[in-house]
Amino acid sequence: MAVTQLTAEEAAAWLTDGQSVMLGGFIGSVVPESIIRALGERYDTETSPRDLTLIFAAGQGDGQGRAANHLARPGMVKRVIGGHWGLVPDLQKLALSNEIEAYNLPQGVISHLLRDTAAGKPGTVTTTGLGTFVDPRFEGGKINAITRDDLVSVLELNGEEYLFYRRLPVDVAILRGTTADENGNITMEDECLVVENLAAAQAARNQGGKVVVQVKRLVPAGTLDPHSIKIPGIFVDAVVLCHDEAEHMQTFATRFNPDFVGRAGSGEHQAEHRDSLPEQLDAKTLIARRAVQELTPGAVLNLGIGVPEYIAIVAGKLGILDTMTLTVEPGAIGGLPASGLDFGASRHPQAIITQDQMFDFYDGGGIDQAFLGLAQCSARGDINVSRFGDKLPGCGGFINISQHAKSLFFCGTFTAAGLEIAVRNGELHILQEGRQTKFVETVEQITFSAARAIQTRQPVRYITERAVFRLEPQGLVLEEIAPGVDLERDILAHMSFSPVIDPDLTRMSAEIFSPQFGQKSV
């Protein structure tokens, strides 16, 4: 049966007031920019559609005006259910000023909710989020005071606690692929990710909704390999052929990079990282060097954004990166995870699976080692990366990853905003302390629950440029300090609480602070 072909403006005209809209994509990848832009422009002209509910697993945006930011119009949006909010500042403003109802739920939970909704289930049952801000005994994932409906509840099964997340209503799914045939079958050969497109399409179709897919080419029926179809035509109501390359970029940073869809090369990415190793011994490089000493050959890894990205650089310099497998939560396995607005893609991936499948693997304990950011840490060992006053990055996949990894490492500078350090003769010197204290008595929001980690006996370490802590039932235990650092002046004086001092407190390995570190294996 021939699929309907629409312009972006015609697709935008399909939406009506009060509908629940699923937006496909991950940050700047696989984003149906043409349709979303047209939808925002329609509202500017017609003041319609109004009172939409927006759903996204990872907030599609560039931190400025693209993707979901097109829809941040007062009156256009009534409610947002999102996993990551960091790149949708205009929606953030509406949420923080109580102009819209807003929820922040774990990225993996949202991707699973789409699949469970498609299957006709009442919702998703999982341990993900227990003890964090999405636990209804804390905040229930609600962002502001006008958000009152409970989407999360506590459930007990066989004597154990779980969280139950209610199913998601999807009236319209706005997605993206690469090629469509005349029957609406969709392939994604030029896309760096698959994300949760199939689950979203099925969720919309099985609830009587519509599915619109942006593509960049149309081919005759029967010419596509059935094995390459990512969204079968039976789930697709219309396709929008996008002729503007700027609205169908591979990511918001890259028009098209064949490395993002190619096969893993033999040592190609090792060379890339050897060439890109920073020469300057800054704090991030020191942290990455210490973290690299924790790497286990053969391990499956997840590296967060920010400081953890440097771990791949250092490991590549040492020539040990190919002894492990890096993964990225939206679906890439192997290769080198990209950064910035390319984040989510990987260079030379071995495989790309769907986001809901990746979180199946993650939630089941598939990650051997996770290295994530350290923004704010409490005396108990709780971590906050999701909310800081009027800044709302959101949790993204952080809760899924941190809660279920077999071993966990938080990596970040000891203080923030203005920290300056130097390494002289193998010793660390603090030239200027950061203005912001990271180690505080209580975090603003619990994105990682130390109590849950203690309960599940998950090993956790906290790595900074000057100190390394481990998590114990009594709280943070200081086990290493950098050479040249004074315990009282450089560490304890910049913590809002007193950690437990390990009686066997040692100095961090001297090779971390040596210019020769990158010339030998660890």
SVG drawing of the C-alpha trace seen along z (x, -y; Angstrom):
<svg xmlns="http://www.w3.org/2000/svg" viewBox="-7 -34 68 48">
<polyline fill="none" stroke="black" stroke-width="0.4" points="0.0,0.0 1.5,-3.3 2.5,-5.6 1.3,-9.2 4.0,-11.8 3.9,-15.1 5.9,-18.3 7.1,-19.3 4.4,-21.9 1.7,-19.4 3.0,-17.0 2.8,-19.8 -0.8,-20.4 -1.7,-16.9 -1.3,-17.7 -4.2,-18.9 -4.6,-20.5 -3.9,-18.4 -2.1,-15.6 0.8,-13.7 3.8,-13.9 6.9,-11.6 10.0,-13.3 12.6,-10.9 16.4,-11.5 19.3,-11.8 20.7,-15.3 21.6,-16.2 21.4,-12.7 18.5,-11.3 16.5,-14.5 13.5,-15.2 14.5,-18.8 12.4,-19.8 9.1,-18.6 9.8,-20.0 10.8,-23.4 7.6,-23.5 5.5,-22.6 6.9,-25.6 6.4,-27.9 2.8,-26.7 2.2,-27.7 3.7,-31.1 1.2,-31.7 -1.9,-30.0 -1.4,-29.7 -2.1,-26.0 -1.7,-23.2 -2.0,-24.1 -1.5,-22.2 0.8,-19.5 2.5,-16.8 6.1,-16.3 7.9,-13.1 11.6,-12.5 14.2,-10.0 17.1,-12.4 16.4,-16.1 16.9,-16.8 18.6,-20.2 21.7,-22.2 21.5,-24.4 20.1,-27.2 17.1,-27.1 17.0,-23.8 15.0,-20.6 12.7,-20.7 13.5,-24.3 11.3,-25.1 8.4,-24.0 9.1,-26.1 6.2,-28.5 4.0,-29.5 0.6,-27.9 1.9,-25.4 3.2,-22.9 1.3,-21.9 3.5,-19.0 7.0,-17.6 8.3,-14.2 12.0,-14.1 15.1,-12.2 17.7,-14.9 17.0,-18.6 20.5,-20.1 20.2,-21.2 16.7,-22.5 17.1,-25.7 13.9,-27.3 11.9,-24.4 13.9,-24.5 12.8,-28.1 9.1,-27.2 9.5,-24.4 11.4,-26.4 9.0,-29.3 6.0,-27.0 4.6,-27.6 4.4,-24.0 4.1,-20.7 7.5,-18.9 9.0,-15.6 12.6,-14.3 12.7,-10.5 15.6,-8.2 16.4,-8.0 16.4,-4.2 13.1,-4.1 11.5,-6.3 12.8,-4.1 11.4,-1.0 8.1,-2.7 7.6,-3.2 8.2,0.5 5.9,1.5 3.3,-0.9 3.4,0.6 2.9,4.0 -0.2,2.9 1.3,3.2 0.3,0.8 3.8,-0.5 7.4,0.5 8.5,2.2 12.2,1.7 14.6,1.0 16.0,-1.9 15.6,-5.1 15.1,-3.7 16.6,-6.1 17.0,-8.9 15.0,-12.0 12.6,-10.0 11.6,-7.8 8.2,-9.1 9.3,-9.2 11.6,-12.0 10.4,-14.0 8.9,-11.5 10.7,-13.0 8.6,-16.2 10.5,-19.3 8.2,-22.1 5.3,-22.9 2.5,-22.7 3.4,-19.2 1.2,-17.1 0.3,-13.8 2.2,-10.8 3.9,-9.0 6.0,-6.8 4.9,-4.6 6.6,-2.1 5.7,1.5 6.7,4.6 7.1,7.9 8.3,11.1 9.5,9.0 11.6,6.6 11.0,2.9 10.6,1.8 9.4,-1.4 6.4,-1.3 6.4,-3.9 3.0,-4.5 2.6,-3.9 3.1,-6.8 0.3,-8.0 1.6,-8.6 -0.8,-10.2 1.9,-11.2 5.4,-10.0 7.7,-12.3 10.8,-10.2 13.6,-10.1 15.3,-7.6 17.4,-7.8 15.5,-6.0 11.8,-5.2 10.3,-3.1 6.8,-3.7 5.2,-1.5 6.8,-3.4 9.5,-0.9 12.3,-2.9 16.0,-2.2 18.7,-4.2 21.9,-3.5 23.2,-7.1 22.1,-7.6 24.7,-7.2 22.0,-5.8 18.8,-3.8 17.5,-5.0 14.0,-3.9 12.3,-4.5 10.6,-1.1 9.3,-1.2 8.0,-4.7 6.3,-3.9 4.6,-0.8 3.5,-2.7 1.8,-5.3 0.2,-2.9 -1.1,-0.5 -2.8,-3.4 -4.5,-4.6 -2.0,-7.4 0.0,-8.5 3.7,-8.1 5.5,-10.6 9.0,-9.9 11.5,-12.4 13.8,-10.9 16.2,-12.2 15.4,-9.8 12.5,-7.8 12.9,-4.6 10.5,-2.2 8.7,0.5 10.6,3.8 14.0,2.3 15.1,2.3 16.7,5.2 14.2,6.5 17.0,7.0 17.8,3.3 14.3,2.1 14.3,0.4 10.7,-0.8 8.3,1.4 5.9,-0.4 2.9,1.0 3.7,-1.4 4.3,-4.5 1.4,-6.8 3.5,-9.4 7.0,-10.3 8.4,-13.8 11.2,-14.0 13.7,-16.6 15.7,-18.3 17.6,-20.7 20.9,-19.1 21.0,-21.5 17.8,-20.0 19.0,-16.4 22.5,-16.5 23.9,-13.3 24.3,-15.2 24.0,-18.9 27.8,-19.1 28.4,-17.0 26.7,-16.8 27.9,-13.3 30.9,-11.3 31.3,-7.8 33.2,-6.8 30.0,-7.0 28.3,-4.3 31.4,-2.3 33.0,0.8 35.6,0.8 39.1,0.5 42.2,2.3 43.8,-0.2 42.4,-3.2 40.9,-4.8 44.0,-3.9 46.0,-6.2 43.4,-9.0 43.8,-9.0 47.5,-8.8 47.6,-11.9 45.1,-13.8 46.6,-13.2 46.8,-16.6 50.4,-17.6 49.6,-19.8 49.1,-18.1 45.8,-19.7 43.4,-18.4 41.3,-16.5 44.3,-14.6 45.5,-13.7 42.1,-12.4 41.9,-10.3 45.4,-8.9 44.3,-7.8 41.1,-6.4 43.0,-4.4 44.7,-2.5 41.3,-1.0 40.6,0.3 40.2,4.0 41.2,5.8 38.2,7.3 35.8,5.0 32.7,3.5 32.7,-0.2 30.5,-3.3 32.3,-6.7 30.2,-9.7 30.6,-13.2 33.1,-15.7 36.1,-14.5 35.4,-10.8 36.0,-11.4 39.6,-12.0 39.9,-8.4 39.6,-7.2 42.3,-9.7 44.8,-8.5 43.9,-4.8 44.4,-5.3 47.8,-6.9 48.8,-3.9 47.7,-1.5 45.3,0.4 41.9,-0.9 41.4,2.1 41.6,4.4 38.2,3.1 34.8,2.3 33.3,-1.2 29.5,-1.5 27.2,-4.5 23.7,-4.4 21.7,-5.3 23.1,-2.1 26.6,-2.2 28.9,0.7 32.7,0.5 34.7,-2.2 35.3,-5.7 32.5,-7.7 32.2,-11.2 31.8,-14.3 30.0,-17.6 27.0,-17.8 28.2,-14.5 27.8,-12.7 25.9,-9.5 27.7,-8.6 30.9,-6.5 33.7,-6.4 34.1,-2.9 31.4,-1.2 31.3,2.6 27.5,2.6 24.6,0.2 21.5,1.5 18.4,-0.3 18.4,-2.4 15.8,-0.3 18.0,2.8 21.1,1.1 19.3,0.2 18.2,3.8 21.8,4.7 22.8,1.9 19.9,2.5 20.7,6.2 24.3,5.4 26.0,5.7 28.4,2.8 31.6,4.0 32.9,0.5 31.3,-2.9 33.2,-6.1 30.8,-9.1 31.0,-12.7 31.3,-14.1 29.5,-17.4 28.3,-17.4 29.0,-14.8 27.5,-14.4 29.0,-13.1 27.0,-9.9 28.4,-9.5 25.3,-10.6 26.0,-12.3 24.0,-15.1 24.5,-15.8 20.9,-16.6 19.9,-19.9 21.7,-23.0 19.4,-25.8 17.9,-27.2 20.1,-24.9 18.4,-21.7 20.7,-19.3 18.5,-16.3 19.5,-12.8 19.7,-11.4 21.0,-7.8 23.0,-8.5 20.7,-6.8 20.4,-3.6 24.2,-3.5 25.3,-4.4 22.9,-2.1 23.5,1.1 27.2,1.0 29.2,3.8 31.8,1.2 31.5,-2.5 33.9,-5.4 32.9,-9.1 35.5,-11.4 35.8,-15.1 37.8,-18.0 37.9,-18.5 36.5,-22.0 35.0,-23.9 34.9,-27.4 38.4,-28.8 40.6,-25.8 44.2,-26.2 46.8,-23.5 50.4,-22.8 52.6,-19.8 56.2,-20.4 58.8,-17.7 56.2,-15.0 54.1,-17.0 50.7,-18.6 50.4,-22.3 47.1,-24.2 47.7,-27.6 44.1,-28.8 41.3,-27.0 37.9,-26.7 35.2,-28.9 32.7,-26.1 32.8,-23.4 31.8,-20.0 32.0,-17.9 29.0,-19.2 27.0,-17.9 23.9,-17.3 23.4,-17.4 20.7,-19.5 19.2,-16.4 20.1,-12.7 20.9,-11.4 23.0,-8.5 21.9,-6.9 24.9,-5.8 22.4,-4.0 21.3,-1.9 24.9,-1.1 25.7,0.0 22.5,2.2 23.5,3.9 27.2,4.0 28.3,2.1 31.9,1.0 32.2,-2.8 35.2,-5.2 35.4,-8.9 38.5,-10.1 39.8,-13.7 43.1,-15.3 44.2,-15.4 42.3,-12.7 40.6,-9.3 37.7,-8.2 35.8,-4.9 32.3,-4.3 31.7,-2.5 28.6,-2.1 29.9,-4.9 30.3,-7.3 33.2,-8.5 36.7,-7.1 39.7,-9.0 42.3,-6.5 44.7,-8.4 46.1,-11.9 48.3,-13.4 52.1,-13.9 52.7,-17.6 49.2,-18.0 48.6,-18.9 45.8,-17.0 44.4,-19.8 45.0,-22.8 44.2,-21.3 41.6,-18.7 39.8,-18.9 39.6,-22.7 37.5,-22.5 35.0,-19.9 31.8,-20.7 32.1,-17.5 34.9,-15.4 35.5,-12.1 36.7,-9.0 40.5,-8.8 41.8,-5.4 44.4,-4.4 46.4,-3.1 46.1,-6.5 48.6,-6.5 50.0,-8.8 48.6,-8.5 51.0,-6.8 53.9,-9.0 53.7,-8.0 50.4,-9.9 52.3,-13.1 55.2,-12.2 55.7,-13.4 56.6,-9.8 53.2,-8.4 52.1,-8.1 55.2,-6.3 54.6,-3.1 51.7,-0.8 50.2,-0.9"/>
</svg>
